[in-house]
Amino acid sequence: MIPHASEHQIQNAILGYLRYRGYKCFRMNSGGMRSVDSRGKEFLVRLHEAGTPDIMAFKTLRNNQGGVIGTQTLFVEVKAGKNKPTFLQLNKMQELEEYGAQCIVAYSVEDLESMGI
C-alpha cells in the first residue's frame, strides 16, 4: 500500500496489478466533458453513466488443457483514505452483479490480493 496515496495513484497501481495477473483492463470515466468542434462551437460529450465503477477488467478462464471455459468480468470501484462508495455507485455495482460481474471496492492492491484476484 502507498501511504497517503491519491485515488489516481491507487487506480494506476490496481490497473498495473490486474494487467500483471492477465486481465484486459479499461479505465471507465463517467459523467460528461465539454469539447469544441471545428467551428468553435462548444458541446457536451456524455461518458459512462454516473456511478459506473472506475475499472472494468476481463480475464479468460481456461481448463488444464488450455481450452477456454469462460470469462471473468470484474469491476473495481477505487477509493482512497476513508472515502466510501456513494449510493449511486453501490446501486450500479449491484446492477452489474445481476449480470454476473464481480464488483469490489478497493483501497489498495492488497485488497485484490486478499480476495484471491
N, C-alpha and C positions, 0 to 999 in steps of 0.2 A: 504494500500500500504506500502511496505517495502522501506524506504528511501535508495537510492543508492544500491538497490538490484541487484545482478547479474542476467543474463538471466536464469542461472541454478536455482537460488532461486525462481525466478518468476515462472518458469516452474513447480517446485515442489509444489508451493502454488496453482497454477491452477489445477494441477493433483489432489491434495487433495480436492479442492473445487468441481471439477466435480464428483469425486467419492462420495462425500457427497451428491451431487444432484442426484445420482442414475445412473451416466454414467459408462460404462465399458471403461476404458482408456488405451491407449498404447502410449508409447514414441516412436517416429519414428526417426531413425537415417539414414541419407543419406550419400552418398559418398562411401568410402571403408576403410578397415583397413587391415593392414598386420598381418599375423599369420605364425606359423611354424608347419609343420606336424611332425609326429612321427620320421621321418628320418632326421629332422633338416632342411628340405627344406622350404624356405620362399614362401608364396603365398598370393595373394590379395583376400580378401573376399568382394564382392560387396554387399552394403546395398541398401536402397531405392534410387530412382532416386534423383539427385540433385534438390533442390527446394521444396522437399516434406515438408509439414508443420511439426512442432515439435511434435504435439499431434494429435492423432486420437481418437475420442470418439463416442460411440453409446449409445442410450437410447431407451428402448422400450416404445412406446406410447400406452396407454390403455384408453378404454372408461370408463364411470361411473360404469359399471358392472364388470370391471377388465379384459375385453377381449382385446386382442392385436389388435390394429388398424394400427400399422406401426412402423417404426423405424426412429429415428432422427440420422443422421450422421453428425458429427461436426469435423472440422479440425481447429486447432489453431496454428498460427504462433506466437511464443513468441518473444518479443523484449524488450530490456532494454534501459533506457535512451532516447536518441534522435535517436536511430537506426531506420531505415526504412526497409521494405521488399525489397529484390532485385527484379530485373526484372524477373529473373527465378522463384522466389517464387510467385510473383504475377501471372505469367502465369500458374504455377501449380495449384494455388488456383482457377483460372478461369476454368481450365480444370476439376477440381473436382466438381465445382459448376454445370458444364454442365451435370454431372451425378447425380445431385440432392443433393449434400452435401452442408452444410452451412460452409463457411470458414470465419474466422475472424483473425485479427491481434490484439493481446492483450499485453498490457504493465503491466497489473495487474489483480487481481481477480475482482476488481471493474469494469473493462471493461466488463467482462462477466455478472456481475450483472446488469449493466446499459442496457444490451441488453436483459434482461429477461431470461438469461441462468442460 
